[in-house]
Amino acid sequence: MLRLICIAILFSAVAAHSEPVSLRQSCINSLKKYKSFFKDESLDKVCERAEKTADCSSANGEPIYHIDQKGISKTPKKILVISLIHGDETHAGSLGRFWLERLSKLDARNSWRVIPVANPDGVAAKTRQNSAGVDLNRNFPTADWNENALNFWKKEARSSIRKFPGKESGSEPEVRCLMQHLDAYKPDFVISIHTPLNVLDFDGPKVKKPNYSYLPWKSLGNFPGSLGRYMWVERQTPVLTTELKETLPVNANVFEQLQDLIGSLVQADLK
């Protein structure tokens, strides 16, 4: 009898362990580790609206979810935010979380789609690359990828394993997921959150530099396989790479200002 009880307990434990985690819980688990300027219930509210498109899973099977916030303007522009495409850039996760929580509390003019954890395997391993060792921001299928990506990696990146573009363009499931969002959502403006270069790197038309002292406005250029080249150079959709500082701000004011600045900038004709 004791043996049967032990077997039953073991079976229950295995069953509980194998029970799939809900998308809402995956969202909470992945974002709660990042600093927030809001109370915990804000994250619960955000993650209740988590969605996942078909085939949006990492190489290790982790969901790559997104949250939508519809704008109240009669003609809202669409803004797509991609955070943690590099898994070891921790503060990018804090900004992604903050913007999501703030959006849930206001009536935004524009429509926002936020992908807060684009590289969940890299986050888990605390690496820039995904689980296959590929830098996802070098793997987008730009027109020059086959001709230039590997040579650029060898020459400019000195064959750094942290910046390996992969053996083929668009080879990584995380990149294919992002391409799916770019094609289906058709954003008017893309934001990619990174650290720690301390700049706002803009791939887009010439615009008046915004009045934002926390991060200087500067163009760093783009390269084979990068999101900036894939979206702006080849598709004329502006990309703002937000390169945060090595430390987070003491309060959220500068993050609020940046989000509002972007909201105003995207209302302009940026084509």
Secondary structure, DSSP 4 states (H G I P E B T S, - for coil): -HHHHHHHHHHHHHHHHHSPPPHHHHHHHHHTTS--SS-HHHHHHHHTT-B--TT-B-TTS-B--BEEE---SSS--EEEEEE-SSTT-HHHHHHHHHHHHHHTTS--SSEEEEES-S-HHHHHHT-SS-TTS--GGG-S--TTHHHHHHHHHHHHSTT-GGG---SSTT-SHHHHHHHHHHHHH--SEEEEEE-SS-EEEEESS--PPPS-SSS-B------TT-HHIIIIIHH---EEEEE--SS--SSSHHHHHHHHHHHHHTTS---
